[in-house]
């Protein structure tokens, strides 16, 4: 008795290859936006968060009020002379301006419902900070909100337009 043996060719059919390519293409379409370089708006947000933490701790250490000013062109750090001479080295004292990219707009809202495009955030010697939500907007649909809480040492960041709760 002779048994017939069926030998299949090694490899994949064209249909199987096309299905795999389509699945990979769809996966890459959704993965690629999260892999691209961070945009300028997030870089500015990181610098502002870092500077706010630095100013808050400097205000407590020097027992002098420190301020971070904002306007449509960016952020400006105002450091007291005592803190500047005692705490900062030459490189830190030169980096007191954080410009906004040209396609990013700035607006700040306060707990009382007031909104402004320029103002200051004060960091007091007691550790208290002026509460404010800074909205960075790019292309009128991409939002990033930095929230400075009065008693928390960290600045919260939201990738949406966040507002203070109505009381």
Secondary structure, DSSP 8 states (H G I E B T S, - for coil): ---------SS--HHHHHHHHHHHHHHHHHHHHHHS---HHHHHHHHHHHHHHHHHHHHHHHTS-EEEEEETTEEEEE--HHHHHHH--HHHHH--EEE--TTEEEEEE-TTS-EESSEEEEE-TTS-B--EEEEEEETTTEEEEEEE-SS-SSEEEESS-------
